[in-house]
Amino acid sequence: MIIKMKVKDKKSIAQNVVDWVEYRLPVFSFIKHNAEYQTPKNLNYAWNFGSLAGLALVIQILTGLFLAMQYTPHVKMAFDSVEHIMRDVNYGWLIRYMHAVGASMFFIVVYLHIARSLFYGSYKAPREMVWFFGILIFLLMMATAFMGYVLPWGQMSFWGAKVITSLFSAIPFIGESIVVWLWGGFSVDNPTLNRFFALHFLLPFVIVGVIIIHIVALHIHGSNNPTGVEVKSKKDTIPFHPYYTVKDFFGIGVFFLVFFAFLFFEPNKLGHPDNYIEANPLVTPPHIVPEWYFLPFYAILRSIPDKLLGVLAMFGAILVLFILPWLDRSPVKSGNYRPIFRIFTFIFCINFMILGYIGGNPPEEPYITIGQISTAWYFFHFFVILPLLSKFERTRTLPESIDAAYKV
């Protein structure tokens, strides 16, 4: 009897603690909400990429934190401090490679996440805000990755920073002042490296904040699904846990298989060998290229001979995504029910990969001509094809509900 009373007392104490915390900070109800969150029951593995992107961000933050403990943001010591991490710090090589390969894995899953959204129309009403915050996250990722690429202070780091930041000089009247402000002086030097290091450390936490807003916006109207049909009854949904947590864990397993394959067998495959040469302002590399995930936009920049127009096209290639919900006005969301749209979306994705290939090659023929054609097609897809398809495409009949489509 005494033992039973003790157990009961312990349970009541624990419950009292939970109630006390819950009243002041509803963390337990938040966990319960996410576990019981109703999700369309026909989601496929393409919906894993959001959680995988979150996992990749956690890996980047943790490895970046440990690297920052050993890194020295000074032009005379940065390169040597990276070599010190690789050679002298216990498992420093593993942490550094995890961070470098992790950045590529982060971009891979985000590009796949965007491609899935484009195909299934996840940018359409009522999820425009989810889409906008997603593109904002992508922009912050690009800024963070660019600044991180400068930190090893190798040849490609230095010259990549010099070339990319110099692009702002094309802006009339204020361009030169912007470049001086970015550099912290009149050349890429120690002030540039210091501010890039500070921003590279800060921006991932800004990304975390925007991701929280992104998820809150997602939970207002719920996830899109392969049919593009909105939820109409409880029959259309299932709880997120355990059904989709199991799917997420499977996706995480595949993610780590690919991640570890690069990490342990080809850690430098996605990098550039020139970055293992210390930065030298007096020696220009024969072919300056950014990291692979910037190459499509770099190809767009180079495809236009005029510097200012090239810069506008490069930034416009990303900013056009913000107006996508108004360019594609078709009432049908999913590419599964839009046969012509599906074909053009696949062509767009292939064209984007061609741009990436062109961006990694020297600015000479036939790459220049192919790059110009691919750049023209990129904007043609958004400003001509999508509006025309919205008006003239004959779509397939949508199912009455998610449940009806699920049973077919």
PEHUTA-V850823 format. One line per field, one symbol per residue. ss: DSSP state (@ for helix, = for strand, . for the rest). phi: phi as a letter, one per 20 degrees, with the letter a starting at -180 (. if undefined). burial: 1 if it has 9 or more other C-alpha atoms within 8 Angstrom, else 0. A space follows every 10 residues. Layout:
BEGIN
ss->???
phi->???
burial->???
END
This chain:
BEGIN
ss->.@@@@@@@@@ @@@@@@@@@@ @@@@..@@@@ @@@@@@.=== ....@@@@@@ @@@@@@@@@@ @@@@@@@@.. .......@@@ @@@@@@@... .@@@@@@@@@ @@@@@@@@@@ @@@@@@@@@@ .......@@@ @@@@@@@@@@ @@@@@@@@@@ @..=@@@@@@ @@@@@@@@@@ ....@@@@@@ @@@......@ @@@@@@@@@@ @@@@@@@@@@ @@@@@@@@@@ @......... ...@@@===@ @@@@@@@@@@ @@@@@@@@@@ @@@@@..... ..@@@@.=.. .......... .@@@@@@@@@ @@@...@@@@ @@@@@@@@@@ @@@@@@@... ....@@@.@@ @@@@@@@@@@ @@@@@@@@@. ......@@@@ @@@@@@@@@@ @@@@@@@@@@ @@........ .@@@@@@.
phi->.fffffffff ffffffffff fffebfffff fffffegfcg edfdffefff ffffffffff fffffffffd edebfecfff ffffffddfg lfffffffff fffffgffff fffffffffe mfeegedfff ffffffgfff gfffffffff ffleffffff ffffffffff ffmdgfffff fffmrdafbg gfffffffff ffggfffgff fffgffffff dnffbgemef fdbffecbfg defeffffff ffffgfffgf fffedcfdfe dcfffedfgc feceffbece fgfeggffff gffdffffff fffffffeff ffdggeeddf feefffdcff gfffffffff ffffgffffe dffbfeffff fffffffgff ffecfffffg edfeefffff bfffffef
burial->0000000000 0000000100 1100010000 0001111011 1010001111 0110011011 1011011000 1011101110 1101110010 0110111110 1111111011 0110111111 1111001111 1111111101 1101101111 1111111111 1100111111 1000110111 0111100111 1111011011 0011001001 1011101100 0001111110 1000011111 1010111100 1100100011 1110001001 0101100110 0000100011 1101111111 1111001011 1011001001 0101101100 0011111110 1101100110 1111111111 0000001111 1101101111 1110111111 0010000010 11111000
END
